[in-house]
Amino acid sequence: MVHQLVAASQVEEPVLLTGEVGTGKRQSAASIHKASLRRSGRFVTLNCLGLSEARFESEMFGVISPNFEASRKGALSLAEGGTLYLHEVTELSSRAQALLVRFLESGVYCPLNGADMVRANVRIVCSSSLPVENMVEAGVFRNDLYHLISTITIHTPSLNDRIDDIPMLVASILREMGAADRVVTNASIKPLLEHSFSGNLVELRNIVFRVLHNFSDKELSEEHFRFALRADPGFETAFGEAMNRSVVGSEYFLTDPMSAALGRVDRPKGGGGAAGAEGRLHSDSPVVARGIPASQNVPVRGRGQPEAAFPAVVGESLERFADVNRPVRLADMMDGEVLATNTIPQVAETAVRHSASRTLSAPPLPPVPGAAGLKSLKEQERDYFRQLLEYCDGDKKRAAEIAGVNLRTLYRRLEGLD
């Protein structure tokens, strides 16, 4: 691609840059200008996104007032002797495309309210993140305009197609941000090499910025970049992963290693014993709220951690958490206390299937003698829960699991018992 950019800079023909959003089309256009004989002239950018027909004509060709008292120069006038870059040219309306065709064919233009034609000495470079050929076939983009602007076509590859360039790009971004003294190793950027980028260079720049913004360490580690990736709204968060595991029956764990590195909470991968309990979310409230993104960076208090060391503002957030190692059950969904609004729709169906399978595999319910006859349903329920507690030796959590209800529902059912 660099070879193509250098070759394009040595001629005067129009250039069309194609590629996904964030692949560096604007930088490529600027590189062509800086390496060309026109580098002493201006590099002017006209963003075609959202331009109406009238706005495009005034921005492109300029406006002359009726009384010649004031005038506004257009992009062609500003770029005289230099390069005019049309960003996302495929977004132009049909009439704007026709005006551009007329200029490219003749090389002259007339400002709005003007009477004289003006010849422009400008190099045209265009870009598009959409497949231009497909748009031509669909009749959305003019065929003649496509051939006028695509004398030289250069495709800017996505970042996923140039993973080997990431170390060099990260070093370049750090220099650009004035952080060239930060130490980055191949091991520390391993999360970036495994990540699937949707925003390409723009996304990579944002990740590096988040690392520099959140950490002052001179040597950047793998955990720093993993934290920055989880702070990305488009990335699957640790809470989302834990939620999915809870649906299929595993224990609910936070898997954000950066929080552990910051000393917020001990997060062992294992789940047994007191050490495993340290890594779980803890609160005294019986309400569970799942699906909260880890991008909120809520510090987590482990069991035994002094309350004074815990920020007061976090208390309100953790009041919504409790019994997080309990799988999602159908009875919880019926009570309307589980699954936040930002969880995926498929979770509900999966939870129902899982609840059914868990209910079938639960220990057999103890016999309830005398539950028939003339007793009311309320009395039968009271007898059932009383015997269920005796069967579980007073373990309310186990009793709730056998009954298929959550702890809050169980406590409501136990009200009024002796």
NORBELJO-V458568 format. One record per backbone hydrogen bond with DSSP energy under -1.0 kcal/mol. NH is the residue of the N-H (numbers start at 1). CO is the residue of the C=O. Records with the same first field share a line. If there is no record, write none. Layout:
BEGIN
NH->CO, CO
END
This chain:
BEGIN
5->1
6->2
7->3
8->4
9->5
11->8
15->124
16->152
17->126
18->154
19->128
23->20
28->24
29->25
30->26
31->27
32->28
33->29
34->30
35->31
36->33
39->36
41->38
44->83
46->85
48->87
51->48
56->52
57->53
58->54
59->55
60->56
61->57
62->58
63->72
64->112
65->70
68->65
72->63
75->59
76->60
78->74
79->75
80->77
81->121
82->79
83->42
84->123
85->44
86->125
87->46
89->127
91->88
92->89
97->93
98->94
99->95
100->96
101->97
102->98
103->99
104->100
105->101
106->102
107->103
109->118
112->62
114->111
118->109
120->107
123->82
125->84
126->15
127->86
128->17
135->131
136->132
137->133
138->134
139->136
140->135
141->135
146->142
147->143
148->144
149->145
152->14
154->16
156->18
161->158
162->159
165->162
166->163
169->165
170->166
171->167
172->168
173->169
174->170
175->171
176->172
177->173
178->175
179->174
182->179
183->218
189->185
190->187
193->189
194->190
201->22
202->199
204->200
205->201
206->202
207->203
208->204
209->205
210->206
211->207
212->208
213->209
214->210
215->211
220->183
225->221
226->222
227->223
228->224
229->225
230->226
231->227
232->229
235->232
241->237
242->238
243->239
244->240
245->241
246->242
247->243
248->244
250->245
257->255
261->257
262->258
263->260
264->259
276->272
277->273
278->274
280->277
296->293
297->294
305->302
310->307
314->311
315->312
318->314
319->315
320->317
321->318
326->323
333->329
334->330
335->331
337->332
343->340
347->344
350->346
351->347
352->348
353->349
354->350
355->351
356->352
357->353
358->354
359->355
360->356
361->357
371->368
380->376
381->377
382->378
383->379
384->380
385->381
386->382
387->383
388->384
389->385
390->386
391->387
392->388
393->390
394->389
395->392
396->394
399->395
400->396
401->397
402->398
403->399
404->400
405->400
410->406
411->407
412->408
413->409
414->410
417->414
END
